[in-house]
Amino acid sequence: MERQANDFEKDRAREYRKKAVGSHDQNAPLFADRYEIYARDPYASAFTYGRKKLFERIFFLLEKNVPTDGEVLDVGCGTGYFLTLLGKFGYRAFGLEPAAAMRERARSANPDIEIADGEISRLPFADNRFDAVTAIEVFRYLHRRDIINGYRECLRVLKPGGVLIASLVNKYALDGFIFKYLLRLGREKFLDRPAINYCDFTTPRSVAKLFTREFGQSVETYSALLAPLRLAFIVNRNLGRSLARALEPLDEWLNKKKWHQPLAGHLLAVVKKFEQVQR
Ligand SMILES: C[S@@+](CC[C@H](N)C(=O)[O-])C[C@H]1O[C@@H](n2cnc3c(N)ncnc32)[C@H](O)[C@@H]1O
């Protein structure tokens, strides 16, 4: 019985992985377009503004925790835009990306950066190597099983004292994304609509519990993006752009408040490896 449940979980995890990598393989041109727009105007869409806020928070955390010439691995690096930024800030960047079309773009945009093929739950790197590992919008696509294996792998390749920075999806984000997801899931199941990627929703508290339980490690959480701005972009792109510009100081202020963390558009888990992973 237990073995059957285990096999079922394994199949599920494989199915989610296959979907996530396959869909990103197809969507590589879309991501490249989004980042071209980002480079011109970060306020242009919910995606670009969300990435602006996320990247600002991540670079702030890297600056606090990693020497400027430190080695940073970006797992699930997509088209490699963040790798380019890492290089510009002076970090020695490395990438990993399982979707071939994404990887090709990342490599041609960053010819001097080593970008490996592989998956987060089996990183092709030695133990204790990197000063930081980033995983931006990657864990959200993974089954619980792969999430735990992925965290374990990220901790393994980090030097003691190194940091893992992972973005996650807030269950209670004020844009109500969870309802949109459940609706799409229902349409997939009952109306035979196209299959969607799995999304893992979490909270700052459950991330902290998971790290204590699985690895005996403490985690700090941070947030980015005033989530209702995403809704403004859905209503009208120009409205979203204007509101994002006007409300950015409020966005910054709110995302320094602990109580706002579970409600934000992006949640960040930051884990400093201070001891060997226990299990
Ligand atoms: C939403 S995209 C984000 C890409 C990039 N980090 C960014 O912020 O632009 C998610 C990325 O995770 C990658 N991915 C999906 N499953 C993965 C896995 N099991 N291991 C590593 N990366 C994975 C996808 O191929 C895709 O490039």
The ligand as a Gaussian input file, in Angstrom:
#p B3LYP/6-31G(d) Opt

LIG

0 1
 C        8.882000      30.937000     -15.021000
 S       10.370000      30.368000     -15.719000
 C       11.525000      31.442000     -14.919000
 C       12.812000      31.565000     -15.676000
 C       13.805000      32.531000     -15.046000
 N       14.213000      32.078000     -13.729000
 C       13.218000      33.910000     -15.001000
 O       12.905000      34.389000     -13.889000
 O       13.051000      34.486000     -16.060000
 C       10.652000      28.821000     -14.880000
 C       11.922000      28.127000     -15.312000
 O       12.133000      26.967000     -14.503000
 C       12.577000      25.921000     -15.330000
 N       12.258000      24.643000     -14.697000
 C       11.101000      23.955000     -14.722000
 N       11.220000      22.800000     -14.060000
 C       12.496000      22.763000     -13.580000
 C       13.243000      21.813000     -12.824000
 N       12.705000      20.664000     -12.406000
 N       14.531000      22.103000     -12.533000
 C       15.085000      23.274000     -12.945000
 N       14.429000      24.191000     -13.654000
 C       13.148000      23.950000     -13.978000
 C       11.820000      26.139000     -16.623000
 O       12.373000      25.432000     -17.705000
 C       11.874000      27.645000     -16.751000
 O       12.987000      28.095000     -17.439000

